[in-house]
Amino acid sequence: MIIRTEMYKFQARQGRLALAHLRDHASLMVRTRGCLEARVARSPDDSDQYLVYSRWDSRESHGAMVLQLRRNQEAQKPLLALLPMLEGEPRVGHYEALEG
């Protein structure tokens, strides 16, 4: 299982505007084959900092989603809408879940 995290820091008072785009992005991911879960979370300490968390059944499924993001303009729209609101680059991480 692959876990993907995306951390976003938005300019002051932009988080609420960005939330709809983050939800659209998570919704697209969860409709992708192999995505087990996709959630959006907000920092309790900073209303302009968000996390998108997703779980994938395999490395291949996750890779297919990344490829779709690169090739499919519809899949890119929510992320492109975020660019003017961002404060710095998003931080993306990929992890293999450990059993036990």
Sequence and secondary structure as in RCSB ss.txt:
>XXXX:A:sequence
MIIRTEMYKFQARQGRLALAHLRDHASLMVRTRGCLEARVARSPDDSDQYLVYSRWDSRESHGAMVLQLRRNQEA
QKPLLALLPMLEGEPRVGHYEALEG
>XXXX:A:secstr
 EEEEEEEEBSTT HHHHHHHHHHHHHHHHTSTTEEEEEEEE SS TTEEEEEEEES HHHHHHHHHHHHH HHH
HHHHHHHGGGBSS  EEEEEE    
